[in-house]
Amino acid sequence: MAKQIALASELPVILVAECVAGGFFGYLLDGWLHTKPWLMLALGAVGFAAGVWTILSRLKKDDERNASGR
């Protein structure tokens, strides 16, 4: 039960952190390349996609562990 609670509290943090990180790097690049707000939006979307991919892979690993009986 504790593992499920830990996983459930970890997943939203992963999604938000990757979106914020992508958006932040996009913001920095926008300031450097004078392309506001396009890179921030694009890298924020890439961060969101990476967050979803990370969440799905974590859930798959957890499901495989539960299926193997660990």
C-alpha positions as a printed NumPy array, in Angstrom:
array([[  0.   ,   0.   ,   0.   ],
       [  2.829,   2.406,   0.82 ],
       [  4.437,   1.818,  -2.587],
       [  1.19 ,   2.727,  -4.315],
       [  0.867,   5.928,  -2.306],
       [  4.474,   6.841,  -3.076],
       [  3.937,   6.218,  -6.779],
       [  0.685,   8.193,  -6.796],
       [  2.356,  11.177,  -5.155],
       [  5.435,  10.987,  -7.4  ],
       [  3.677,  10.984, -10.768],
       [  2.124,  14.483, -10.696],
       [  5.423,  15.944,  -9.542],
       [  7.198,  14.345, -12.508],
       [  4.7  ,  15.766, -14.999],
       [  4.82 ,  19.294, -13.589],
       [  8.602,  19.301, -13.214],
       [  9.216,  18.257, -16.8  ],
       [  6.737,  20.84 , -18.153],
       [  8.322,  23.587, -16.068],
       [ 11.844,  22.554, -17.043],
       [ 10.978,  22.54 , -20.75 ],
       [  9.216,  25.881, -20.498],
       [ 12.066,  27.417, -18.532],
       [ 14.701,  26.371, -21.053],
       [ 12.429,  27.618, -23.817],
       [ 12.099,  30.937, -21.999],
       [ 15.874,  31.245, -21.744],
       [ 16.312,  30.409, -25.426],
       [ 13.55 ,  32.87 , -26.357],
       [ 15.403,  35.644, -24.599],
       [ 18.648,  34.719, -26.301],
       [ 17.233,  34.218, -29.801],
       [ 14.452,  36.881, -29.57 ],
       [ 11.706,  34.439, -30.552],
       [  9.281,  35.044, -27.668],
       [  7.061,  33.036, -26.862],
       [  7.506,  30.307, -29.456],
       [ 10.369,  28.288, -27.988],
       [  8.873,  28.439, -24.508],
       [  5.619,  26.991, -25.842],
       [  7.359,  24.397, -27.992],
       [  9.73 ,  23.192, -25.282],
       [  6.921,  23.261, -22.727],
       [  4.983,  20.908, -25.007],
       [  8.052,  18.705, -25.402],
       [  8.4  ,  18.674, -21.604],
       [  4.756,  17.658, -21.271],
       [  5.229,  14.819, -23.758],
       [  8.357,  13.684, -21.934],
       [  6.466,  13.773, -18.643],
       [  3.65 ,  11.63 , -20.025],
       [  6.178,   9.184, -21.475],
       [  8.005,   8.978, -18.131],
       [  4.756,   8.399, -16.25 ],
       [  3.697,   5.637, -18.637],
       [  7.063,   3.909, -18.367],
       [  6.979,   4.1  , -14.55 ],
       [  3.477,   2.657, -14.473],
       [  4.542,  -0.129, -16.835],
       [  7.52 ,  -0.993, -14.596],
       [  5.287,  -1.006, -11.528],
       [  2.749,  -3.227, -13.286],
       [  5.483,  -5.668, -14.318],
       [  6.783,  -5.809, -10.738],
       [  3.297,  -6.547,  -9.408],
       [  2.743,  -9.242, -12.021],
       [  5.995, -10.989, -11.098],
       [  4.985, -11.092,  -7.425],
       [  7.559,  -8.706,  -5.931]])
